[in-house]
Amino acid sequence: MEFEKLQMIIGEVLSLKPEEIQPDLSFVDDLGADSLEIFQIVMGIEEEFDIDIDDEVIKKIDTVESALKAIGEGS
């Protein structure tokens, strides 16, 4: 369920279909995201899941899987 919500957030920001977004993909290398788009994705995650992601964790978000892990670590 978290992954499906994450797919929707990423898809909306990057104009991709949710099924194109897989855990092993890199935001920059595979999905072509720039730093602003990654920031928008993080903000979308925080809003959707009602969490605050620590700045140190945000710096490590480079793949879909790392974003999913950040959701689990959010407080």
PyMOL Python script that loads the backbone (N, CA, C, O; Angstrom):
from pymol import cmd

cmd.read_pdbstr("""\
ATOM      1  N   MET A   1       0.828  -1.194   0.000  1.00  0.00           N
ATOM      2  CA  MET A   1       0.000   0.000   0.000  1.00  0.00           C
ATOM      3  C   MET A   1       0.873   1.257   0.000  1.00  0.00           C
ATOM      4  O   MET A   1       0.601   2.194  -0.752  1.00  0.00           O
ATOM      5  N   GLU A   2       1.925   1.290   0.840  1.00  0.00           N
ATOM      6  CA  GLU A   2       2.821   2.447   0.845  1.00  0.00           C
ATOM      7  C   GLU A   2       3.485   2.602  -0.514  1.00  0.00           C
ATOM      8  O   GLU A   2       3.630   3.715  -1.019  1.00  0.00           O
ATOM      9  N   PHE A   3       3.891   1.470  -1.110  1.00  0.00           N
ATOM     10  CA  PHE A   3       4.570   1.537  -2.398  1.00  0.00           C
ATOM     11  C   PHE A   3       3.650   2.099  -3.476  1.00  0.00           C
ATOM     12  O   PHE A   3       4.084   2.891  -4.312  1.00  0.00           O
ATOM     13  N   GLU A   4       2.382   1.693  -3.460  1.00  0.00           N
ATOM     14  CA  GLU A   4       1.436   2.194  -4.456  1.00  0.00           C
ATOM     15  C   GLU A   4       1.227   3.701  -4.311  1.00  0.00           C
ATOM     16  O   GLU A   4       1.138   4.415  -5.310  1.00  0.00           O
ATOM     17  N   LYS A   5       1.148   4.184  -3.073  1.00  0.00           N
ATOM     18  CA  LYS A   5       1.019   5.628  -2.846  1.00  0.00           C
ATOM     19  C   LYS A   5       2.271   6.353  -3.326  1.00  0.00           C
ATOM     20  O   LYS A   5       2.187   7.419  -3.935  1.00  0.00           O
ATOM     21  N   LEU A   6       3.436   5.762  -3.045  1.00  0.00           N
ATOM     22  CA  LEU A   6       4.692   6.350  -3.478  1.00  0.00           C
ATOM     23  C   LEU A   6       4.761   6.402  -5.007  1.00  0.00           C
ATOM     24  O   LEU A   6       5.203   7.399  -5.577  1.00  0.00           O
ATOM     25  N   GLN A   7       4.325   5.333  -5.663  1.00  0.00           N
ATOM     26  CA  GLN A   7       4.292   5.321  -7.124  1.00  0.00           C
ATOM     27  C   GLN A   7       3.428   6.469  -7.660  1.00  0.00           C
ATOM     28  O   GLN A   7       3.790   7.118  -8.641  1.00  0.00           O
ATOM     29  N   MET A   8       2.299   6.711  -7.018  1.00  0.00           N
ATOM     30  CA  MET A   8       1.406   7.783  -7.458  1.00  0.00           C
ATOM     31  C   MET A   8       2.076   9.151  -7.304  1.00  0.00           C
ATOM     32  O   MET A   8       1.988   9.991  -8.200  1.00  0.00           O
ATOM     33  N   ILE A   9       2.740   9.373  -6.173  1.00  0.00           N
ATOM     34  CA  ILE A   9       3.428  10.648  -5.929  1.00  0.00           C
ATOM     35  C   ILE A   9       4.518  10.872  -6.970  1.00  0.00           C
ATOM     36  O   ILE A   9       4.594  11.936  -7.585  1.00  0.00           O
ATOM     37  N   ILE A  10       5.358   9.866  -7.161  1.00  0.00           N
ATOM     38  CA  ILE A  10       6.457   9.983  -8.117  1.00  0.00           C
ATOM     39  C   ILE A  10       5.914  10.170  -9.530  1.00  0.00           C
ATOM     40  O   ILE A  10       6.404  11.008 -10.287  1.00  0.00           O
ATOM     41  N   GLY A  11       4.908   9.389  -9.874  1.00  0.00           N
ATOM     42  CA  GLY A  11       4.309   9.491 -11.204  1.00  0.00           C
ATOM     43  C   GLY A  11       3.740  10.868 -11.484  1.00  0.00           C
ATOM     44  O   GLY A  11       3.863  11.392 -12.591  1.00  0.00           O
ATOM     45  N   GLU A  12       3.114  11.450 -10.468  1.00  0.00           N
ATOM     46  CA  GLU A  12       2.530  12.781 -10.625  1.00  0.00           C
ATOM     47  C   GLU A  12       3.613  13.833 -10.850  1.00  0.00           C
ATOM     48  O   GLU A  12       3.469  14.693 -11.720  1.00  0.00           O
ATOM     49  N   VAL A  13       4.687  13.773 -10.079  1.00  0.00           N
ATOM     50  CA  VAL A  13       5.769  14.758 -10.203  1.00  0.00           C
ATOM     51  C   VAL A  13       6.533  14.591 -11.513  1.00  0.00           C
ATOM     52  O   VAL A  13       6.882  15.576 -12.164  1.00  0.00           O
ATOM     53  N   LEU A  14       6.791  13.344 -11.898  1.00  0.00           N
ATOM     54  CA  LEU A  14       7.635  13.085 -13.074  1.00  0.00           C
ATOM     55  C   LEU A  14       6.841  12.760 -14.341  1.00  0.00           C
ATOM     56  O   LEU A  14       7.425  12.419 -15.370  1.00  0.00           O
ATOM     57  N   SER A  15       5.520  12.865 -14.268  1.00  0.00           N
ATOM     58  CA  SER A  15       4.647  12.567 -15.414  1.00  0.00           C
ATOM     59  C   SER A  15       4.898  11.160 -15.972  1.00  0.00           C
ATOM     60  O   SER A  15       5.086  10.970 -17.174  1.00  0.00           O
ATOM     61  N   LEU A  16       4.894  10.189 -15.063  1.00  0.00           N
ATOM     62  CA  LEU A  16       5.077   8.791 -15.424  1.00  0.00           C
ATOM     63  C   LEU A  16       3.863   7.989 -14.980  1.00  0.00           C
ATOM     64  O   LEU A  16       3.127   8.398 -14.082  1.00  0.00           O
ATOM     65  N   LYS A  17       3.664   6.840 -15.621  1.00  0.00           N
ATOM     66  CA  LYS A  17       2.623   5.921 -15.178  1.00  0.00           C
ATOM     67  C   LYS A  17       3.141   5.188 -13.945  1.00  0.00           C
ATOM     68  O   LYS A  17       4.311   4.808 -13.904  1.00  0.00           O
ATOM     69  N   PRO A  18       2.289   4.983 -12.938  1.00  0.00           N
ATOM     70  CA  PRO A  18       2.745   4.300 -11.710  1.00  0.00           C
ATOM     71  C   PRO A  18       3.444   2.969 -11.959  1.00  0.00           C
ATOM     72  O   PRO A  18       4.403   2.637 -11.262  1.00  0.00           O
ATOM     73  N   GLU A  19       2.978   2.202 -12.943  1.00  0.00           N
ATOM     74  CA  GLU A  19       3.579   0.892 -13.194  1.00  0.00           C
ATOM     75  C   GLU A  19       4.999   0.989 -13.775  1.00  0.00           C
ATOM     76  O   GLU A  19       5.714  -0.012 -13.816  1.00  0.00           O
ATOM     77  N   GLU A  20       5.406   2.170 -14.217  1.00  0.00           N
ATOM     78  CA  GLU A  20       6.773   2.374 -14.714  1.00  0.00           C
ATOM     79  C   GLU A  20       7.770   2.554 -13.573  1.00  0.00           C
ATOM     80  O   GLU A  20       8.980   2.511 -13.794  1.00  0.00           O
ATOM     81  N   ILE A  21       7.275   2.753 -12.367  1.00  0.00           N
ATOM     82  CA  ILE A  21       8.124   3.080 -11.224  1.00  0.00           C
ATOM     83  C   ILE A  21       8.356   1.821 -10.388  1.00  0.00           C
ATOM     84  O   ILE A  21       7.425   1.253  -9.819  1.00  0.00           O
ATOM     85  N   GLN A  22       9.617   1.402 -10.330  1.00  0.00           N
ATOM     86  CA  GLN A  22       9.985   0.195  -9.601  1.00  0.00           C
ATOM     87  C   GLN A  22      11.016   0.538  -8.519  1.00  0.00           C
ATOM     88  O   GLN A  22      11.754   1.514  -8.658  1.00  0.00           O
ATOM     89  N   PRO A  23      11.072  -0.259  -7.441  1.00  0.00           N
ATOM     90  CA  PRO A  23      11.948   0.058  -6.305  1.00  0.00           C
ATOM     91  C   PRO A  23      13.421   0.236  -6.644  1.00  0.00           C
ATOM     92  O   PRO A  23      14.101   1.047  -6.014  1.00  0.00           O
ATOM     93  N   ASP A  24      13.927  -0.503  -7.623  1.00  0.00           N
ATOM     94  CA  ASP A  24      15.363  -0.460  -7.903  1.00  0.00           C
ATOM     95  C   ASP A  24      15.788   0.699  -8.800  1.00  0.00           C
ATOM     96  O   ASP A  24      16.968   0.814  -9.132  1.00  0.00           O
ATOM     97  N   LEU A  25      14.856   1.555  -9.196  1.00  0.00           N
ATOM     98  CA  LEU A  25      15.192   2.651 -10.099  1.00  0.00           C
ATOM     99  C   LEU A  25      15.763   3.862  -9.364  1.00  0.00           C
ATOM    100  O   LEU A  25      15.315   4.224  -8.276  1.00  0.00           O
ATOM    101  N   SER A  26      16.763   4.472  -9.992  1.00  0.00           N
ATOM    102  CA  SER A  26      17.373   5.698  -9.479  1.00  0.00           C
ATOM    103  C   SER A  26      16.556   6.893  -9.964  1.00  0.00           C
ATOM    104  O   SER A  26      16.134   6.941 -11.119  1.00  0.00           O
ATOM    105  N   PHE A  27      16.339   7.854  -9.068  1.00  0.00           N
ATOM    106  CA  PHE A  27      15.581   9.042  -9.468  1.00  0.00           C
ATOM    107  C   PHE A  27      16.277   9.797 -10.598  1.00  0.00           C
ATOM    108  O   PHE A  27      15.630  10.204 -11.562  1.00  0.00           O
ATOM    109  N   VAL A  28      17.583   9.984 -10.485  1.00  0.00           N
ATOM    110  CA  VAL A  28      18.315  10.784 -11.470  1.00  0.00           C
ATOM    111  C   VAL A  28      18.643   9.959 -12.715  1.00  0.00           C
ATOM    112  O   VAL A  28      18.300  10.351 -13.831  1.00  0.00           O
ATOM    113  N   ASP A  29      19.304   8.820 -12.525  1.00  0.00           N
ATOM    114  CA  ASP A  29      19.796   8.046 -13.659  1.00  0.00           C
ATOM    115  C   ASP A  29      18.691   7.344 -14.454  1.00  0.00           C
ATOM    116  O   ASP A  29      18.732   7.336 -15.684  1.00  0.00           O
ATOM    117  N   ASP A  30      17.717   6.760 -13.776  1.00  0.00           N
ATOM    118  CA  ASP A  30      16.683   5.980 -14.462  1.00  0.00           C
ATOM    119  C   ASP A  30      15.418   6.778 -14.774  1.00  0.00           C
ATOM    120  O   ASP A  30      14.802   6.593 -15.824  1.00  0.00           O
ATOM    121  N   LEU A  31      15.035   7.668 -13.855  1.00  0.00           N
ATOM    122  CA  LEU A  31      13.775   8.393 -14.021  1.00  0.00           C
ATOM    123  C   LEU A  31      13.973   9.830 -14.511  1.00  0.00           C
ATOM    124  O   LEU A  31      13.001  10.511 -14.839  1.00  0.00           O
ATOM    125  N   GLY A  32      15.215  10.291 -14.562  1.00  0.00           N
ATOM    126  CA  GLY A  32      15.509  11.616 -15.096  1.00  0.00           C
ATOM    127  C   GLY A  32      15.082  12.779 -14.224  1.00  0.00           C
ATOM    128  O   GLY A  32      14.865  13.884 -14.722  1.00  0.00           O
ATOM    129  N   ALA A  33      14.959  12.544 -12.930  1.00  0.00           N
ATOM    130  CA  ALA A  33      14.518  13.603 -12.011  1.00  0.00           C
ATOM    131  C   ALA A  33      15.669  14.567 -11.709  1.00  0.00           C
ATOM    132  O   ALA A  33      16.828  14.167 -11.608  1.00  0.00           O
ATOM    133  N   ASP A  34      15.315  15.844 -11.570  1.00  0.00           N
ATOM    134  CA  ASP A  34      16.313  16.816 -11.121  1.00  0.00           C
ATOM    135  C   ASP A  34      16.095  17.075  -9.629  1.00  0.00           C
ATOM    136  O   ASP A  34      15.174  16.527  -9.024  1.00  0.00           O
ATOM    137  N   SER A  35      16.948  17.911  -9.046  1.00  0.00           N
ATOM    138  CA  SER A  35      16.884  18.127  -7.598  1.00  0.00           C
ATOM    139  C   SER A  35      15.551  18.745  -7.161  1.00  0.00           C
ATOM    140  O   SER A  35      15.051  18.422  -6.084  1.00  0.00           O
ATOM    141  N   LEU A  36      14.978  19.618  -7.973  1.00  0.00           N
ATOM    142  CA  LEU A  36      13.682  20.213  -7.636  1.00  0.00           C
ATOM    143  C   LEU A  36      12.586  19.155  -7.628  1.00  0.00           C
ATOM    144  O   LEU A  36      11.725  19.155  -6.748  1.00  0.00           O
ATOM    145  N   GLU A  37      12.615  18.256  -8.604  1.00  0.00           N
ATOM    146  CA  GLU A  37      11.606  17.194  -8.652  1.00  0.00           C
ATOM    147  C   GLU A  37      11.752  16.234  -7.476  1.00  0.00           C
ATOM    148  O   GLU A  37      10.753  15.773  -6.923  1.00  0.00           O
ATOM    149  N   ILE A  38      12.972  15.934  -7.097  1.00  0.00           N
ATOM    150  CA  ILE A  38      13.182  15.073  -5.924  1.00  0.00           C
ATOM    151  C   ILE A  38      12.631  15.766  -4.680  1.00  0.00           C
ATOM    152  O   ILE A  38      11.997  15.127  -3.840  1.00  0.00           O
ATOM    153  N   PHE A  39      12.872  17.071  -4.563  1.00  0.00           N
ATOM    154  CA  PHE A  39      12.332  17.845  -3.446  1.00  0.00           C
ATOM    155  C   PHE A  39      10.799  17.788  -3.447  1.00  0.00           C
ATOM    156  O   PHE A  39      10.186  17.624  -2.393  1.00  0.00           O
ATOM    157  N   GLN A  40      10.186  17.922  -4.617  1.00  0.00           N
ATOM    158  CA  GLN A  40       8.723  17.847  -4.720  1.00  0.00           C
ATOM    159  C   GLN A  40       8.215  16.464  -4.309  1.00  0.00           C
ATOM    160  O   GLN A  40       7.168  16.352  -3.671  1.00  0.00           O
ATOM    161  N   ILE A  41       8.939  15.432  -4.665  1.00  0.00           N
ATOM    162  CA  ILE A  41       8.566  14.069  -4.278  1.00  0.00           C
ATOM    163  C   ILE A  41       8.631  13.921  -2.764  1.00  0.00           C
ATOM    164  O   ILE A  41       7.717  13.366  -2.154  1.00  0.00           O
ATOM    165  N   VAL A  42       9.711  14.415  -2.153  1.00  0.00           N
ATOM    166  CA  VAL A  42       9.853  14.338  -0.690  1.00  0.00           C
ATOM    167  C   VAL A  42       8.717  15.102  -0.012  1.00  0.00           C
ATOM    168  O   VAL A  42       8.138  14.615   0.959  1.00  0.00           O
ATOM    169  N   MET A  43       8.396  16.283  -0.511  1.00  0.00           N
ATOM    170  CA  MET A  43       7.295  17.061   0.070  1.00  0.00           C
ATOM    171  C   MET A  43       5.971  16.317  -0.081  1.00  0.00           C
ATOM    172  O   MET A  43       5.138  16.327   0.826  1.00  0.00           O
ATOM    173  N   GLY A  44       5.784  15.677  -1.218  1.00  0.00           N
ATOM    174  CA  GLY A  44       4.574  14.880  -1.440  1.00  0.00           C
ATOM    175  C   GLY A  44       4.486  13.700  -0.485  1.00  0.00           C
ATOM    176  O   GLY A  44       3.408  13.370   0.008  1.00  0.00           O
ATOM    177  N   ILE A  45       5.619  13.069  -0.227  1.00  0.00           N
ATOM    178  CA  ILE A  45       5.673  11.953   0.724  1.00  0.00           C
ATOM    179  C   ILE A  45       5.292  12.442   2.113  1.00  0.00           C
ATOM    180  O   ILE A  45       4.465  11.834   2.792  1.00  0.00           O
ATOM    181  N   GLU A  46       5.907  13.547   2.528  1.00  0.00           N
ATOM    182  CA  GLU A  46       5.621  14.071   3.870  1.00  0.00           C
ATOM    183  C   GLU A  46       4.148  14.419   4.024  1.00  0.00           C
ATOM    184  O   GLU A  46       3.550  14.162   5.069  1.00  0.00           O
ATOM    185  N   GLU A  47       3.568  14.999   2.991  1.00  0.00           N
ATOM    186  CA  GLU A  47       2.151  15.378   3.060  1.00  0.00           C
ATOM    187  C   GLU A  47       1.243  14.147   3.048  1.00  0.00           C
ATOM    188  O   GLU A  47       0.332  14.035   3.869  1.00  0.00           O
ATOM    189  N   GLU A  48       1.491  13.234   2.125  1.00  0.00           N
ATOM    190  CA  GLU A  48       0.640  12.053   1.964  1.00  0.00           C
ATOM    191  C   GLU A  48       0.666  11.151   3.199  1.00  0.00           C
ATOM    192  O   GLU A  48      -0.366  10.621   3.610  1.00  0.00           O
ATOM    193  N   PHE A  49       1.848  10.980   3.786  1.00  0.00           N
ATOM    194  CA  PHE A  49       1.991  10.058   4.909  1.00  0.00           C
ATOM    195  C   PHE A  49       1.997  10.769   6.265  1.00  0.00           C
ATOM    196  O   PHE A  49       2.141  10.129   7.306  1.00  0.00           O
ATOM    197  N   ASP A  50       1.840  12.091   6.245  1.00  0.00           N
ATOM    198  CA  ASP A  50       1.806  12.906   7.460  1.00  0.00           C
ATOM    199  C   ASP A  50       3.019  12.621   8.347  1.00  0.00           C
ATOM    200  O   ASP A  50       2.891  12.315   9.532  1.00  0.00           O
ATOM    201  N   ILE A  51       4.191  12.732   7.736  1.00  0.00           N
ATOM    202  CA  ILE A  51       5.444  12.497   8.446  1.00  0.00           C
ATOM    203  C   ILE A  51       6.415  13.640   8.156  1.00  0.00           C
ATOM    204  O   ILE A  51       6.226  14.409   7.214  1.00  0.00           O
ATOM    205  N   ASP A  52       7.453  13.734   8.979  1.00  0.00           N
ATOM    206  CA  ASP A  52       8.569  14.634   8.724  1.00  0.00           C
ATOM    207  C   ASP A  52       9.797  13.768   8.497  1.00  0.00           C
ATOM    208  O   ASP A  52      10.150  12.946   9.343  1.00  0.00           O
ATOM    209  N   ILE A  53      10.442  13.952   7.363  1.00  0.00           N
ATOM    210  CA  ILE A  53      11.636  13.183   7.056  1.00  0.00           C
ATOM    211  C   ILE A  53      12.850  14.037   7.419  1.00  0.00           C
ATOM    212  O   ILE A  53      12.971  15.179   6.977  1.00  0.00           O
ATOM    213  N   ASP A  54      13.730  13.483   8.213  1.00  0.00           N
ATOM    214  CA  ASP A  54      14.933  14.171   8.674  1.00  0.00           C
ATOM    215  C   ASP A  54      15.796  14.579   7.479  1.00  0.00           C
ATOM    216  O   ASP A  54      15.879  13.855   6.486  1.00  0.00           O
ATOM    217  N   ASP A  55      16.435  15.739   7.584  1.00  0.00           N
ATOM    218  CA  ASP A  55      17.283  16.255   6.504  1.00  0.00           C
ATOM    219  C   ASP A  55      18.384  15.277   6.112  1.00  0.00           C
ATOM    220  O   ASP A  55      18.712  15.151   4.933  1.00  0.00           O
ATOM    221  N   GLU A  56      18.951  14.591   7.088  1.00  0.00           N
ATOM    222  CA  GLU A  56      20.004  13.612   6.792  1.00  0.00           C
ATOM    223  C   GLU A  56      19.458  12.450   5.967  1.00  0.00           C
ATOM    224  O   GLU A  56      20.156  11.921   5.102  1.00  0.00           O
ATOM    225  N   VAL A  57      18.229  12.057   6.227  1.00  0.00           N
ATOM    226  CA  VAL A  57      17.597  10.976   5.462  1.00  0.00           C
ATOM    227  C   VAL A  57      17.286  11.469   4.049  1.00  0.00           C
ATOM    228  O   VAL A  57      17.470  10.733   3.080  1.00  0.00           O
ATOM    229  N   ILE A  58      16.818  12.709   3.931  1.00  0.00           N
ATOM    230  CA  ILE A  58      16.494  13.280   2.619  1.00  0.00           C
ATOM    231  C   ILE A  58      17.727  13.257   1.720  1.00  0.00           C
ATOM    232  O   ILE A  58      17.619  12.951   0.533  1.00  0.00           O
ATOM    233  N   LYS A  59      18.879  13.573   2.264  1.00  0.00           N
ATOM    234  CA  LYS A  59      20.112  13.594   1.476  1.00  0.00           C
ATOM    235  C   LYS A  59      20.446  12.224   0.890  1.00  0.00           C
ATOM    236  O   LYS A  59      21.139  12.131  -0.123  1.00  0.00           O
ATOM    237  N   LYS A  60      19.954  11.165   1.524  1.00  0.00           N
ATOM    238  CA  LYS A  60      20.265   9.805   1.078  1.00  0.00           C
ATOM    239  C   LYS A  60      19.215   9.243   0.114  1.00  0.00           C
ATOM    240  O   LYS A  60      19.370   8.126  -0.378  1.00  0.00           O
ATOM    241  N   ILE A  61      18.163   9.995  -0.157  1.00  0.00           N
ATOM    242  CA  ILE A  61      17.109   9.502  -1.058  1.00  0.00           C
ATOM    243  C   ILE A  61      17.582   9.660  -2.497  1.00  0.00           C
ATOM    244  O   ILE A  61      17.613  10.765  -3.038  1.00  0.00           O
ATOM    245  N   ASP A  62      17.953   8.531  -3.110  1.00  0.00           N
ATOM    246  CA  ASP A  62      18.403   8.558  -4.494  1.00  0.00           C
ATOM    247  C   ASP A  62      17.722   7.494  -5.360  1.00  0.00           C
ATOM    248  O   ASP A  62      17.829   7.519  -6.586  1.00  0.00           O
ATOM    249  N   THR A  63      17.027   6.569  -4.712  1.00  0.00           N
ATOM    250  CA  THR A  63      16.287   5.541  -5.442  1.00  0.00           C
ATOM    251  C   THR A  63      14.856   5.484  -4.902  1.00  0.00           C
ATOM    252  O   THR A  63      14.551   6.027  -3.840  1.00  0.00           O
ATOM    253  N   VAL A  64      14.004   4.824  -5.650  1.00  0.00           N
ATOM    254  CA  VAL A  64      12.623   4.638  -5.196  1.00  0.00           C
ATOM    255  C   VAL A  64      12.626   3.857  -3.890  1.00  0.00           C
ATOM    256  O   VAL A  64      11.853   4.156  -2.980  1.00  0.00           O
ATOM    257  N   GLU A  65      13.493   2.858  -3.800  1.00  0.00           N
ATOM    258  CA  GLU A  65      13.575   2.049  -2.577  1.00  0.00           C
ATOM    259  C   GLU A  65      13.999   2.886  -1.367  1.00  0.00           C
ATOM    260  O   GLU A  65      13.471   2.699  -0.271  1.00  0.00           O
ATOM    261  N   SER A  66      14.951   3.809  -1.560  1.00  0.00           N
ATOM    262  CA  SER A  66      15.387   4.641  -0.443  1.00  0.00           C
ATOM    263  C   SER A  66      14.272   5.590  -0.006  1.00  0.00           C
ATOM    264  O   SER A  66      14.180   5.935   1.172  1.00  0.00           O
ATOM    265  N   ALA A  67      13.432   6.010  -0.937  1.00  0.00           N
ATOM    266  CA  ALA A  67      12.283   6.839  -0.579  1.00  0.00           C
ATOM    267  C   ALA A  67      11.279   6.024   0.231  1.00  0.00           C
ATOM    268  O   ALA A  67      10.699   6.519   1.197  1.00  0.00           O
ATOM    269  N   LEU A  68      11.084   4.785  -0.168  1.00  0.00           N
ATOM    270  CA  LEU A  68      10.181   3.898   0.563  1.00  0.00           C
ATOM    271  C   LEU A  68      10.702   3.647   1.978  1.00  0.00           C
ATOM    272  O   LEU A  68       9.925   3.614   2.932  1.00  0.00           O
ATOM    273  N   LYS A  69      12.007   3.473   2.108  1.00  0.00           N
ATOM    274  CA  LYS A  69      12.624   3.277   3.418  1.00  0.00           C
ATOM    275  C   LYS A  69      12.440   4.527   4.291  1.00  0.00           C
ATOM    276  O   LYS A  69      12.203   4.422   5.494  1.00  0.00           O
ATOM    277  N   ALA A  70      12.552   5.697   3.675  1.00  0.00           N
ATOM    278  CA  ALA A  70      12.387   6.964   4.408  1.00  0.00           C
ATOM    279  C   ALA A  70      10.972   7.085   4.976  1.00  0.00           C
ATOM    280  O   ALA A  70      10.775   7.655   6.049  1.00  0.00           O
ATOM    281  N   ILE A  71       9.995   6.549   4.253  1.00  0.00           N
ATOM    282  CA  ILE A  71       8.613   6.572   4.747  1.00  0.00           C
ATOM    283  C   ILE A  71       8.534   5.777   6.051  1.00  0.00           C
ATOM    284  O   ILE A  71       7.888   6.204   7.009  1.00  0.00           O
ATOM    285  N   GLY A  72       9.189   4.630   6.080  1.00  0.00           N
ATOM    286  CA  GLY A  72       9.202   3.797   7.268  1.00  0.00           C
ATOM    287  C   GLY A  72       9.919   4.432   8.449  1.00  0.00           C
ATOM    288  O   GLY A  72       9.598   4.154   9.605  1.00  0.00           O
ATOM    289  N   GLU A  73      10.896   5.290   8.149  1.00  0.00           N
ATOM    290  CA  GLU A  73      11.673   5.941   9.193  1.00  0.00           C
ATOM    291  C   GLU A  73      11.079   7.273   9.618  1.00  0.00           C
ATOM    292  O   GLU A  73      11.489   7.832  10.635  1.00  0.00           O
ATOM    293  N   GLY A  74      10.120   7.791   8.861  1.00  0.00           N
ATOM    294  CA  GLY A  74       9.525   9.094   9.158  1.00  0.00           C
ATOM    295  C   GLY A  74       8.780   9.088  10.468  1.00  0.00           C
ATOM    296  O   GLY A  74       8.223   8.071  10.880  1.00  0.00           O
ATOM    297  N   SER A  75       8.774  10.242  11.121  1.00  0.00           N
ATOM    298  CA  SER A  75       8.096  10.311  12.430  1.00  0.00           C
ATOM    299  C   SER A  75       6.974  11.324  12.401  1.00  0.00           C
ATOM    300  O   SER A  75       6.292  11.519  13.408  1.00  0.00           O
TER     301      SER A  75
END
""", "prot")
cmd.dss("prot")
cmd.show_as("cartoon", "prot")
cmd.util.cbc("prot")
cmd.orient("prot")
